[in-house]
Amino acid sequence: MNDISEILRELLDKYSNTRDLDDAFHDMLRADERLFSDYKAWCRDHGYSKSSGYRDFINEIVESQDSLWDNYREFDN
């Protein structure tokens, strides 16, 4: 089984939070039926919709990172 969370983290590291990430992930899903099946299961298991689950997950990571930096800046003062 593919680790969808890890794949998405790697894509985020490679492409940042850009359209290129979306395109790369969609290309991967179209090219690999097993990955697409694993993605559907991942969405179901994590409460995401199939159409926006990967994007919701990416946004959660970005918001978490932003929150971490906000806390760092707050303690730095």
mmCIF file of the N, C-alpha and C atoms, coordinates in Angstrom:
data_MODEL
# 
_entry.id   MODEL 
# 
loop_
_atom_site.group_PDB 
_atom_site.id 
_atom_site.type_symbol 
_atom_site.label_atom_id 
_atom_site.label_alt_id 
_atom_site.label_comp_id 
_atom_site.label_asym_id 
_atom_site.label_entity_id 
_atom_site.label_seq_id 
_atom_site.pdbx_PDB_ins_code 
_atom_site.Cartn_x 
_atom_site.Cartn_y 
_atom_site.Cartn_z 
_atom_site.occupancy 
_atom_site.B_iso_or_equiv 
_atom_site.pdbx_formal_charge 
_atom_site.auth_seq_id 
_atom_site.auth_comp_id 
_atom_site.auth_asym_id 
_atom_site.auth_atom_id 
_atom_site.pdbx_PDB_model_num 
ATOM 1   N N  . MET A 1 1  ? 0.839   -1.188 0.000   1.00 0.00 ? 1  MET A N  1 
ATOM 2   C CA . MET A 1 1  ? 0.000   0.000  0.000   1.00 0.00 ? 1  MET A CA 1 
ATOM 3   C C  . MET A 1 1  ? 0.878   1.243  0.000   1.00 0.00 ? 1  MET A C  1 
ATOM 4   N N  . ASN A 1 2  ? 0.511   2.206  -0.817  1.00 0.00 ? 2  ASN A N  1 
ATOM 5   C CA . ASN A 1 2  ? 1.244   3.467  -0.903  1.00 0.00 ? 2  ASN A CA 1 
ATOM 6   C C  . ASN A 1 2  ? 0.934   4.337  0.314   1.00 0.00 ? 2  ASN A C  1 
ATOM 7   N N  . ASP A 1 3  ? 1.936   5.032  0.809   1.00 0.00 ? 3  ASP A N  1 
ATOM 8   C CA . ASP A 1 3  ? 1.748   5.971  1.913   1.00 0.00 ? 3  ASP A CA 1 
ATOM 9   C C  . ASP A 1 3  ? 1.416   7.339  1.314   1.00 0.00 ? 3  ASP A C  1 
ATOM 10  N N  . ILE A 1 4  ? 0.141   7.606  1.174   1.00 0.00 ? 4  ILE A N  1 
ATOM 11  C CA . ILE A 1 4  ? -0.321  8.825  0.513   1.00 0.00 ? 4  ILE A CA 1 
ATOM 12  C C  . ILE A 1 4  ? 0.168   10.067 1.262   1.00 0.00 ? 4  ILE A C  1 
ATOM 13  N N  . SER A 1 5  ? 0.128   10.032 2.581   1.00 0.00 ? 5  SER A N  1 
ATOM 14  C CA . SER A 1 5  ? 0.587   11.191 3.358   1.00 0.00 ? 5  SER A CA 1 
ATOM 15  C C  . SER A 1 5  ? 2.050   11.498 3.050   1.00 0.00 ? 5  SER A C  1 
ATOM 16  N N  . GLU A 1 6  ? 2.870   10.479 2.975   1.00 0.00 ? 6  GLU A N  1 
ATOM 17  C CA . GLU A 1 6  ? 4.290   10.675 2.688   1.00 0.00 ? 6  GLU A CA 1 
ATOM 18  C C  . GLU A 1 6  ? 4.495   11.173 1.259   1.00 0.00 ? 6  GLU A C  1 
ATOM 19  N N  . ILE A 1 7  ? 3.766   10.628 0.317   1.00 0.00 ? 7  ILE A N  1 
ATOM 20  C CA . ILE A 1 7  ? 3.858   11.081 -1.071  1.00 0.00 ? 7  ILE A CA 1 
ATOM 21  C C  . ILE A 1 7  ? 3.507   12.566 -1.156  1.00 0.00 ? 7  ILE A C  1 
ATOM 22  N N  . LEU A 1 8  ? 2.457   12.965 -0.476  1.00 0.00 ? 8  LEU A N  1 
ATOM 23  C CA . LEU A 1 8  ? 2.046   14.369 -0.520  1.00 0.00 ? 8  LEU A CA 1 
ATOM 24  C C  . LEU A 1 8  ? 3.069   15.275 0.155   1.00 0.00 ? 8  LEU A C  1 
ATOM 25  N N  . ARG A 1 9  ? 3.664   14.810 1.254   1.00 0.00 ? 9  ARG A N  1 
ATOM 26  C CA . ARG A 1 9  ? 4.716   15.607 1.905   1.00 0.00 ? 9  ARG A CA 1 
ATOM 27  C C  . ARG A 1 9  ? 5.917   15.779 0.973   1.00 0.00 ? 9  ARG A C  1 
ATOM 28  N N  . GLU A 1 10 ? 6.296   14.713 0.273   1.00 0.00 ? 10 GLU A N  1 
ATOM 29  C CA . GLU A 1 10 ? 7.412   14.791 -0.665  1.00 0.00 ? 10 GLU A CA 1 
ATOM 30  C C  . GLU A 1 10 ? 7.104   15.750 -1.816  1.00 0.00 ? 10 GLU A C  1 
ATOM 31  N N  . LEU A 1 11 ? 5.882   15.697 -2.323  1.00 0.00 ? 11 LEU A N  1 
ATOM 32  C CA . LEU A 1 11 ? 5.491   16.627 -3.384  1.00 0.00 ? 11 LEU A CA 1 
ATOM 33  C C  . LEU A 1 11 ? 5.496   18.066 -2.884  1.00 0.00 ? 11 LEU A C  1 
ATOM 34  N N  . LEU A 1 12 ? 5.070   18.282 -1.661  1.00 0.00 ? 12 LEU A N  1 
ATOM 35  C CA . LEU A 1 12 ? 5.084   19.625 -1.080  1.00 0.00 ? 12 LEU A CA 1 
ATOM 36  C C  . LEU A 1 12 ? 6.517   20.127 -0.956  1.00 0.00 ? 12 LEU A C  1 
ATOM 37  N N  . ASP A 1 13 ? 7.423   19.267 -0.530  1.00 0.00 ? 13 ASP A N  1 
ATOM 38  C CA . ASP A 1 13 ? 8.836   19.654 -0.442  1.00 0.00 ? 13 ASP A CA 1 
ATOM 39  C C  . ASP A 1 13 ? 9.405   19.995 -1.815  1.00 0.00 ? 13 ASP A C  1 
ATOM 40  N N  . LYS A 1 14 ? 9.007   19.248 -2.816  1.00 0.00 ? 14 LYS A N  1 
ATOM 41  C CA . LYS A 1 14 ? 9.542   19.433 -4.163  1.00 0.00 ? 14 LYS A CA 1 
ATOM 42  C C  . LYS A 1 14 ? 8.943   20.639 -4.876  1.00 0.00 ? 14 LYS A C  1 
ATOM 43  N N  . TYR A 1 15 ? 7.624   20.819 -4.767  1.00 0.00 ? 15 TYR A N  1 
ATOM 44  C CA . TYR A 1 15 ? 6.939   21.836 -5.566  1.00 0.00 ? 15 TYR A CA 1 
ATOM 45  C C  . TYR A 1 15 ? 6.408   23.015 -4.764  1.00 0.00 ? 15 TYR A C  1 
ATOM 46  N N  . SER A 1 16 ? 6.549   22.994 -3.473  1.00 0.00 ? 16 SER A N  1 
ATOM 47  C CA . SER A 1 16 ? 5.891   23.958 -2.594  1.00 0.00 ? 16 SER A CA 1 
ATOM 48  C C  . SER A 1 16 ? 4.391   23.844 -2.801  1.00 0.00 ? 16 SER A C  1 
ATOM 49  N N  . ASN A 1 17 ? 3.647   24.803 -2.357  1.00 0.00 ? 17 ASN A N  1 
ATOM 50  C CA . ASN A 1 17 ? 2.191   24.742 -2.432  1.00 0.00 ? 17 ASN A CA 1 
ATOM 51  C C  . ASN A 1 17 ? 1.738   25.417 -3.726  1.00 0.00 ? 17 ASN A C  1 
ATOM 52  N N  . THR A 1 18 ? 2.019   24.751 -4.853  1.00 0.00 ? 18 THR A N  1 
ATOM 53  C CA . THR A 1 18 ? 1.764   25.359 -6.156  1.00 0.00 ? 18 THR A CA 1 
ATOM 54  C C  . THR A 1 18 ? 0.893   24.462 -7.028  1.00 0.00 ? 18 THR A C  1 
ATOM 55  N N  . ARG A 1 19 ? 0.518   25.002 -8.151  1.00 0.00 ? 19 ARG A N  1 
ATOM 56  C CA . ARG A 1 19 ? -0.246  24.244 -9.150  1.00 0.00 ? 19 ARG A CA 1 
ATOM 57  C C  . ARG A 1 19 ? 0.570   23.054 -9.657  1.00 0.00 ? 19 ARG A C  1 
ATOM 58  N N  . ASP A 1 20 ? 1.895   23.180 -9.656  1.00 0.00 ? 20 ASP A N  1 
ATOM 59  C CA . ASP A 1 20 ? 2.748   22.079 -10.094 1.00 0.00 ? 20 ASP A CA 1 
ATOM 60  C C  . ASP A 1 20 ? 2.550   20.847 -9.211  1.00 0.00 ? 20 ASP A C  1 
ATOM 61  N N  . LEU A 1 21 ? 2.345   21.060 -7.917  1.00 0.00 ? 21 LEU A N  1 
ATOM 62  C CA . LEU A 1 21 ? 2.064   19.948 -7.006  1.00 0.00 ? 21 LEU A CA 1 
ATOM 63  C C  . LEU A 1 21 ? 0.768   19.266 -7.412  1.00 0.00 ? 21 LEU A C  1 
ATOM 64  N N  . ASP A 1 22 ? -0.267  20.049 -7.666  1.00 0.00 ? 22 ASP A N  1 
ATOM 65  C CA . ASP A 1 22 ? -1.555  19.494 -8.081  1.00 0.00 ? 22 ASP A CA 1 
ATOM 66  C C  . ASP A 1 22 ? -1.401  18.672 -9.361  1.00 0.00 ? 22 ASP A C  1 
ATOM 67  N N  . ASP A 1 23 ? -0.710  19.253 -10.333 1.00 0.00 ? 23 ASP A N  1 
ATOM 68  C CA . ASP A 1 23 ? -0.531  18.572 -11.611 1.00 0.00 ? 23 ASP A CA 1 
ATOM 69  C C  . ASP A 1 23 ? 0.241   17.274 -11.444 1.00 0.00 ? 23 ASP A C  1 
ATOM 70  N N  . ALA A 1 24 ? 1.311   17.307 -10.661 1.00 0.00 ? 24 ALA A N  1 
ATOM 71  C CA . ALA A 1 24 ? 2.130   16.113 -10.455 1.00 0.00 ? 24 ALA A CA 1 
ATOM 72  C C  . ALA A 1 24 ? 1.325   15.014 -9.777  1.00 0.00 ? 24 ALA A C  1 
ATOM 73  N N  . PHE A 1 25 ? 0.546   15.370 -8.758  1.00 0.00 ? 25 PHE A N  1 
ATOM 74  C CA . PHE A 1 25 ? -0.228  14.356 -8.053  1.00 0.00 ? 25 PHE A CA 1 
ATOM 75  C C  . PHE A 1 25 ? -1.306  13.768 -8.957  1.00 0.00 ? 25 PHE A C  1 
ATOM 76  N N  . HIS A 1 26 ? -1.985  14.602 -9.702  1.00 0.00 ? 26 HIS A N  1 
ATOM 77  C CA . HIS A 1 26 ? -3.011  14.111 -10.624 1.00 0.00 ? 26 HIS A CA 1 
ATOM 78  C C  . HIS A 1 26 ? -2.397  13.201 -11.691 1.00 0.00 ? 26 HIS A C  1 
ATOM 79  N N  . ASP A 1 27 ? -1.216  13.572 -12.193 1.00 0.00 ? 27 ASP A N  1 
ATOM 80  C CA . ASP A 1 27 ? -0.525  12.725 -13.171 1.00 0.00 ? 27 ASP A CA 1 
ATOM 81  C C  . ASP A 1 27 ? -0.194  11.360 -12.562 1.00 0.00 ? 27 ASP A C  1 
ATOM 82  N N  . MET A 1 28 ? 0.256   11.367 -11.322 1.00 0.00 ? 28 MET A N  1 
ATOM 83  C CA . MET A 1 28 ? 0.581   10.109 -10.640 1.00 0.00 ? 28 MET A CA 1 
ATOM 84  C C  . MET A 1 28 ? -0.662  9.233  -10.497 1.00 0.00 ? 28 MET A C  1 
ATOM 85  N N  . LEU A 1 29 ? -1.774  9.843  -10.121 1.00 0.00 ? 29 LEU A N  1 
ATOM 86  C CA . LEU A 1 29 ? -3.012  9.077  -9.944  1.00 0.00 ? 29 LEU A CA 1 
ATOM 87  C C  . LEU A 1 29 ? -3.506  8.485  -11.264 1.00 0.00 ? 29 LEU A C  1 
ATOM 88  N N  . ARG A 1 30 ? -3.379  9.257  -12.334 1.00 0.00 ? 30 ARG A N  1 
ATOM 89  C CA . ARG A 1 30 ? -3.820  8.764  -13.643 1.00 0.00 ? 30 ARG A CA 1 
ATOM 90  C C  . ARG A 1 30 ? -2.926  7.636  -14.149 1.00 0.00 ? 30 ARG A C  1 
ATOM 91  N N  . ALA A 1 31 ? -1.662  7.668  -13.795 1.00 0.00 ? 31 ALA A N  1 
ATOM 92  C CA . ALA A 1 31 ? -0.707  6.697  -14.314 1.00 0.00 ? 31 ALA A CA 1 
ATOM 93  C C  . ALA A 1 31 ? -0.662  5.391  -13.533 1.00 0.00 ? 31 ALA A C  1 
ATOM 94  N N  . ASP A 1 32 ? -1.223  5.385  -12.322 1.00 0.00 ? 32 ASP A N  1 
ATOM 95  C CA . ASP A 1 32 ? -1.062  4.219  -11.445 1.00 0.00 ? 32 ASP A CA 1 
ATOM 96  C C  . ASP A 1 32 ? -2.397  3.879  -10.775 1.00 0.00 ? 32 ASP A C  1 
ATOM 97  N N  . GLU A 1 33 ? -3.042  2.836  -11.260 1.00 0.00 ? 33 GLU A N  1 
ATOM 98  C CA . GLU A 1 33 ? -4.343  2.444  -10.717 1.00 0.00 ? 33 GLU A CA 1 
ATOM 99  C C  . GLU A 1 33 ? -4.259  2.064  -9.249  1.00 0.00 ? 33 GLU A C  1 
ATOM 100 N N  . ARG A 1 34 ? -3.176  1.424  -8.857  1.00 0.00 ? 34 ARG A N  1 
ATOM 101 C CA . ARG A 1 34 ? -3.001  1.023  -7.452  1.00 0.00 ? 34 ARG A CA 1 
ATOM 102 C C  . ARG A 1 34 ? -2.909  2.262  -6.558  1.00 0.00 ? 34 ARG A C  1 
ATOM 103 N N  . LEU A 1 35 ? -2.157  3.253  -6.999  1.00 0.00 ? 35 LEU A N  1 
ATOM 104 C CA . LEU A 1 35 ? -2.037  4.496  -6.241  1.00 0.00 ? 35 LEU A CA 1 
ATOM 105 C C  . LEU A 1 35 ? -3.403  5.162  -6.114  1.00 0.00 ? 35 LEU A C  1 
ATOM 106 N N  . PHE A 1 36 ? -4.160  5.193  -7.192  1.00 0.00 ? 36 PHE A N  1 
ATOM 107 C CA . PHE A 1 36 ? -5.488  5.797  -7.147  1.00 0.00 ? 36 PHE A CA 1 
ATOM 108 C C  . PHE A 1 36 ? -6.386  5.053  -6.164  1.00 0.00 ? 36 PHE A C  1 
ATOM 109 N N  . SER A 1 37 ? -6.325  3.746  -6.168  1.00 0.00 ? 37 SER A N  1 
ATOM 110 C CA . SER A 1 37 ? -7.109  2.945  -5.227  1.00 0.00 ? 37 SER A CA 1 
ATOM 111 C C  . SER A 1 37 ? -6.686  3.226  -3.786  1.00 0.00 ? 37 SER A C  1 
ATOM 112 N N  . ASP A 1 38 ? -5.384  3.300  -3.568  1.00 0.00 ? 38 ASP A N  1 
ATOM 113 C CA . ASP A 1 38 ? -4.869  3.613  -2.229  1.00 0.00 ? 38 ASP A CA 1 
ATOM 114 C C  . ASP A 1 38 ? -5.287  5.016  -1.802  1.00 0.00 ? 38 ASP A C  1 
ATOM 115 N N  . TYR A 1 39 ? -5.298  5.949  -2.754  1.00 0.00 ? 39 TYR A N  1 
ATOM 116 C CA . TYR A 1 39 ? -5.719  7.318  -2.453  1.00 0.00 ? 39 TYR A CA 1 
ATOM 117 C C  . TYR A 1 39 ? -7.181  7.355  -2.020  1.00 0.00 ? 39 TYR A C  1 
ATOM 118 N N  . LYS A 1 40 ? -8.037  6.625  -2.727  1.00 0.00 ? 40 LYS A N  1 
ATOM 119 C CA . LYS A 1 40 ? -9.455  6.591  -2.351  1.00 0.00 ? 40 LYS A CA 1 
ATOM 120 C C  . LYS A 1 40 ? -9.615  6.027  -0.938  1.00 0.00 ? 40 LYS A C  1 
ATOM 121 N N  . ALA A 1 41 ? -8.869  4.973  -0.607  1.00 0.00 ? 41 ALA A N  1 
ATOM 122 C CA . ALA A 1 41 ? -8.931  4.389  0.734   1.00 0.00 ? 41 ALA A CA 1 
ATOM 123 C C  . ALA A 1 41 ? -8.403  5.379  1.773   1.00 0.00 ? 41 ALA A C  1 
ATOM 124 N N  . TRP A 1 42 ? -7.327  6.078  1.446   1.00 0.00 ? 42 TRP A N  1 
ATOM 125 C CA . TRP A 1 42 ? -6.740  7.070  2.352   1.00 0.00 ? 42 TRP A CA 1 
ATOM 126 C C  . TRP A 1 42 ? -7.757  8.175  2.642   1.00 0.00 ? 42 TRP A C  1 
ATOM 127 N N  . CYS A 1 43 ? -8.428  8.647  1.601   1.00 0.00 ? 43 CYS A N  1 
ATOM 128 C CA . CYS A 1 43 ? -9.454  9.683  1.788   1.00 0.00 ? 43 CYS A CA 1 
ATOM 129 C C  . CYS A 1 43 ? -10.558 9.187  2.711   1.00 0.00 ? 43 CYS A C  1 
ATOM 130 N N  . ARG A 1 44 ? -11.023 7.992  2.459   1.00 0.00 ? 44 ARG A N  1 
ATOM 131 C CA . ARG A 1 44 ? -12.090 7.410  3.277   1.00 0.00 ? 44 ARG A CA 1 
ATOM 132 C C  . ARG A 1 44 ? -11.628 7.272  4.736   1.00 0.00 ? 44 ARG A C  1 
ATOM 133 N N  . ASP A 1 45 ? -10.422 6.771  4.931   1.00 0.00 ? 45 ASP A N  1 
ATOM 134 C CA . ASP A 1 45 ? -9.905  6.535  6.280   1.00 0.00 ? 45 ASP A CA 1 
ATOM 135 C C  . ASP A 1 45 ? -9.665  7.824  7.061   1.00 0.00 ? 45 ASP A C  1 
ATOM 136 N N  . HIS A 1 46 ? -9.364  8.909  6.352   1.00 0.00 ? 46 HIS A N  1 
ATOM 137 C CA . HIS A 1 46 ? -9.051  10.189 7.004   1.00 0.00 ? 46 HIS A CA 1 
ATOM 138 C C  . HIS A 1 46 ? -10.192 11.196 6.950   1.00 0.00 ? 46 HIS A C  1 
ATOM 139 N N  . GLY A 1 47 ? -11.311 10.795 6.368   1.00 0.00 ? 47 GLY A N  1 
ATOM 140 C CA . GLY A 1 47 ? -12.468 11.679 6.333   1.00 0.00 ? 47 GLY A CA 1 
ATOM 141 C C  . GLY A 1 47 ? -12.397 12.771 5.280   1.00 0.00 ? 47 GLY A C  1 
ATOM 142 N N  . TYR A 1 48 ? -11.587 12.563 4.246   1.00 0.00 ? 48 TYR A N  1 
ATOM 143 C CA . TYR A 1 48 ? -11.475 13.533 3.163   1.00 0.00 ? 48 TYR A CA 1 
ATOM 144 C C  . TYR A 1 48 ? -12.365 13.116 2.001   1.00 0.00 ? 48 TYR A C  1 
ATOM 145 N N  . SER A 1 49 ? -12.752 14.097 1.188   1.00 0.00 ? 49 SER A N  1 
ATOM 146 C CA . SER A 1 49 ? -13.447 13.759 -0.050  1.00 0.00 ? 49 SER A CA 1 
ATOM 147 C C  . SER A 1 49 ? -12.392 13.396 -1.091  1.00 0.00 ? 49 SER A C  1 
ATOM 148 N N  . LYS A 1 50 ? -12.761 12.549 -2.018  1.00 0.00 ? 50 LYS A N  1 
ATOM 149 C CA . LYS A 1 50 ? -11.823 12.108 -3.045  1.00 0.00 ? 50 LYS A CA 1 
ATOM 150 C C  . LYS A 1 50 ? -11.379 13.276 -3.923  1.00 0.00 ? 50 LYS A C  1 
ATOM 151 N N  . SER A 1 51 ? -12.282 14.206 -4.173  1.00 0.00 ? 51 SER A N  1 
ATOM 152 C CA . SER A 1 51 ? -11.958 15.311 -5.078  1.00 0.00 ? 51 SER A CA 1 
ATOM 153 C C  . SER A 1 51 ? -11.020 16.349 -4.474  1.00 0.00 ? 51 SER A C  1 
ATOM 154 N N  . SER A 1 52 ? -11.071 16.525 -3.159  1.00 0.00 ? 52 SER A N  1 
ATOM 155 C CA . SER A 1 52 ? -10.246 17.587 -2.562  1.00 0.00 ? 52 SER A CA 1 
ATOM 156 C C  . SER A 1 52 ? -9.397  17.110 -1.387  1.00 0.00 ? 52 SER A C  1 
ATOM 157 N N  . GLY A 1 53 ? -9.350  15.828 -1.136  1.00 0.00 ? 53 GLY A N  1 
ATOM 158 C CA . GLY A 1 53 ? -8.628  15.315 0.029   1.00 0.00 ? 53 GLY A CA 1 
ATOM 159 C C  . GLY A 1 53 ? -7.163  15.663 0.055   1.00 0.00 ? 53 GLY A C  1 
ATOM 160 N N  . TYR A 1 54 ? -6.484  15.482 -1.073  1.00 0.00 ? 54 TYR A N  1 
ATOM 161 C CA . TYR A 1 54 ? -5.051  15.780 -1.098  1.00 0.00 ? 54 TYR A CA 1 
ATOM 162 C C  . TYR A 1 54 ? -4.812  17.261 -0.840  1.00 0.00 ? 54 TYR A C  1 
ATOM 163 N N  . ARG A 1 55 ? -5.660  18.126 -1.399  1.00 0.00 ? 55 ARG A N  1 
ATOM 164 C CA . ARG A 1 55 ? -5.510  19.567 -1.240  1.00 0.00 ? 55 ARG A CA 1 
ATOM 165 C C  . ARG A 1 55 ? -5.794  19.969 0.207   1.00 0.00 ? 55 ARG A C  1 
ATOM 166 N N  . ASP A 1 56 ? -6.819  19.367 0.826   1.00 0.00 ? 56 ASP A N  1 
ATOM 167 C CA . ASP A 1 56 ? -7.128  19.645 2.228   1.00 0.00 ? 56 ASP A CA 1 
ATOM 168 C C  . ASP A 1 56 ? -5.952  19.252 3.118   1.00 0.00 ? 56 ASP A C  1 
ATOM 169 N N  . PHE A 1 57 ? -5.347  18.091 2.830   1.00 0.00 ? 57 PHE A N  1 
ATOM 170 C CA . PHE A 1 57 ? -4.194  17.625 3.606   1.00 0.00 ? 57 PHE A CA 1 
ATOM 171 C C  . PHE A 1 57 ? -3.017  18.589 3.452   1.00 0.00 ? 57 PHE A C  1 
ATOM 172 N N  . ILE A 1 58 ? -2.719  18.999 2.234   1.00 0.00 ? 58 ILE A N  1 
ATOM 173 C CA . ILE A 1 58 ? -1.626  19.940 1.982   1.00 0.00 ? 58 ILE A CA 1 
ATOM 174 C C  . ILE A 1 58 ? -1.881  21.255 2.724   1.00 0.00 ? 58 ILE A C  1 
ATOM 175 N N  . ASN A 1 59 ? -3.100  21.754 2.642   1.00 0.00 ? 59 ASN A N  1 
ATOM 176 C CA . ASN A 1 59 ? -3.429  23.006 3.333   1.00 0.00 ? 59 ASN A CA 1 
ATOM 177 C C  . ASN A 1 59 ? -3.264  22.871 4.839   1.00 0.00 ? 59 ASN A C  1 
ATOM 178 N N  . GLU A 1 60 ? -3.609  21.717 5.401   1.00 0.00 ? 60 GLU A N  1 
ATOM 179 C CA . GLU A 1 60 ? -3.415  21.489 6.839   1.00 0.00 ? 60 GLU A CA 1 
ATOM 180 C C  . GLU A 1 60 ? -1.932  21.532 7.202   1.00 0.00 ? 60 GLU A C  1 
ATOM 181 N N  . ILE A 1 61 ? -1.091  20.937 6.365   1.00 0.00 ? 61 ILE A N  1 
ATOM 182 C CA . ILE A 1 61 ? 0.356   20.966 6.617   1.00 0.00 ? 61 ILE A CA 1 
ATOM 183 C C  . ILE A 1 61 ? 0.865   22.403 6.588   1.00 0.00 ? 61 ILE A C  1 
ATOM 184 N N  . VAL A 1 62 ? 0.470   23.152 5.561   1.00 0.00 ? 62 VAL A N  1 
ATOM 185 C CA . VAL A 1 62 ? 0.938   24.531 5.410   1.00 0.00 ? 62 VAL A CA 1 
ATOM 186 C C  . VAL A 1 62 ? 0.464   25.377 6.591   1.00 0.00 ? 62 VAL A C  1 
ATOM 187 N N  . GLU A 1 63 ? -0.790  25.227 6.985   1.00 0.00 ? 63 GLU A N  1 
ATOM 188 C CA . GLU A 1 63 ? -1.310  25.985 8.128   1.00 0.00 ? 63 GLU A CA 1 
ATOM 189 C C  . GLU A 1 63 ? -0.576  25.612 9.412   1.00 0.00 ? 63 GLU A C  1 
ATOM 190 N N  . SER A 1 64 ? -0.249  24.354 9.566   1.00 0.00 ? 64 SER A N  1 
ATOM 191 C CA . SER A 1 64 ? 0.492   23.899 10.744  1.00 0.00 ? 64 SER A CA 1 
ATOM 192 C C  . SER A 1 64 ? 1.884   24.525 10.773  1.00 0.00 ? 64 SER A C  1 
ATOM 193 N N  . GLN A 1 65 ? 2.540   24.572 9.619   1.00 0.00 ? 65 GLN A N  1 
ATOM 194 C CA . GLN A 1 65 ? 3.863   25.186 9.542   1.00 0.00 ? 65 GLN A CA 1 
ATOM 195 C C  . GLN A 1 65 ? 3.785   26.677 9.838   1.00 0.00 ? 65 GLN A C  1 
ATOM 196 N N  . ASP A 1 66 ? 2.759   27.340 9.303   1.00 0.00 ? 66 ASP A N  1 
ATOM 197 C CA . ASP A 1 66 ? 2.573   28.767 9.576   1.00 0.00 ? 66 ASP A CA 1 
ATOM 198 C C  . ASP A 1 66 ? 2.358   29.006 11.058  1.00 0.00 ? 66 ASP A C  1 
ATOM 199 N N  . SER A 1 67 ? 1.558   28.154 11.689  1.00 0.00 ? 67 SER A N  1 
ATOM 200 C CA . SER A 1 67 ? 1.287   28.276 13.118  1.00 0.00 ? 67 SER A CA 1 
ATOM 201 C C  . SER A 1 67 ? 2.561   28.088 13.930  1.00 0.00 ? 67 SER A C  1 
ATOM 202 N N  . LEU A 1 68 ? 3.387   27.146 13.519  1.00 0.00 ? 68 LEU A N  1 
ATOM 203 C CA . LEU A 1 68 ? 4.653   26.902 14.210  1.00 0.00 ? 68 LEU A CA 1 
ATOM 204 C C  . LEU A 1 68 ? 5.525   28.145 14.155  1.00 0.00 ? 68 LEU A C  1 
ATOM 205 N N  . TRP A 1 69 ? 5.637   28.773 12.983  1.00 0.00 ? 69 TRP A N  1 
ATOM 206 C CA . TRP A 1 69 ? 6.441   29.983 12.845  1.00 0.00 ? 69 TRP A CA 1 
ATOM 207 C C  . TRP A 1 69 ? 5.840   31.149 13.621  1.00 0.00 ? 69 TRP A C  1 
ATOM 208 N N  . ASP A 1 70 ? 4.515   31.244 13.658  1.00 0.00 ? 70 ASP A N  1 
ATOM 209 C CA . ASP A 1 70 ? 3.869   32.297 14.440  1.00 0.00 ? 70 ASP A CA 1 
ATOM 210 C C  . ASP A 1 70 ? 4.206   32.131 15.918  1.00 0.00 ? 70 ASP A C  1 
ATOM 211 N N  . ASN A 1 71 ? 4.160   30.900 16.415  1.00 0.00 ? 71 ASN A N  1 
ATOM 212 C CA . ASN A 1 71 ? 4.512   30.641 17.811  1.00 0.00 ? 71 ASN A CA 1 
ATOM 213 C C  . ASN A 1 71 ? 5.974   30.951 18.079  1.00 0.00 ? 71 ASN A C  1 
ATOM 214 N N  . TYR A 1 72 ? 6.841   30.611 17.158  1.00 0.00 ? 72 TYR A N  1 
ATOM 215 C CA . TYR A 1 72 ? 8.266   30.895 17.303  1.00 0.00 ? 72 TYR A CA 1 
ATOM 216 C C  . TYR A 1 72 ? 8.499   32.399 17.412  1.00 0.00 ? 72 TYR A C  1 
ATOM 217 N N  . ARG A 1 73 ? 7.858   33.139 16.522  1.00 0.00 ? 73 ARG A N  1 
ATOM 218 C CA . ARG A 1 73 ? 8.018   34.601 16.552  1.00 0.00 ? 73 ARG A CA 1 
ATOM 219 C C  . ARG A 1 73 ? 7.470   35.182 17.853  1.00 0.00 ? 73 ARG A C  1 
ATOM 220 N N  . GLU A 1 74 ? 6.367   34.638 18.340  1.00 0.00 ? 74 GLU A N  1 
ATOM 221 C CA . GLU A 1 74 ? 5.757   35.122 19.570  1.00 0.00 ? 74 GLU A CA 1 
ATOM 222 C C  . GLU A 1 74 ? 6.685   34.920 20.759  1.00 0.00 ? 74 GLU A C  1 
ATOM 223 N N  . PHE A 1 75 ? 7.357   33.785 20.821  1.00 0.00 ? 75 PHE A N  1 
ATOM 224 C CA . PHE A 1 75 ? 8.267   33.501 21.936  1.00 0.00 ? 75 PHE A CA 1 
ATOM 225 C C  . PHE A 1 75 ? 9.590   34.236 21.785  1.00 0.00 ? 75 PHE A C  1 
ATOM 226 N N  . ASP A 1 76 ? 9.918   34.643 20.573  1.00 0.00 ? 76 ASP A N  1 
ATOM 227 C CA . ASP A 1 76 ? 11.176  35.335 20.305  1.00 0.00 ? 76 ASP A CA 1 
ATOM 228 C C  . ASP A 1 76 ? 11.144  36.758 20.850  1.00 0.00 ? 76 ASP A C  1 
ATOM 229 N N  . ASN A 1 77 ? 9.949   37.317 21.005  1.00 0.00 ? 77 ASN A N  1 
ATOM 230 C CA . ASN A 1 77 ? 9.833   38.710 21.463  1.00 0.00 ? 77 ASN A CA 1 
ATOM 231 C C  . ASN A 1 77 ? 9.955   38.824 22.935  1.00 0.00 ? 77 ASN A C  1 
# 
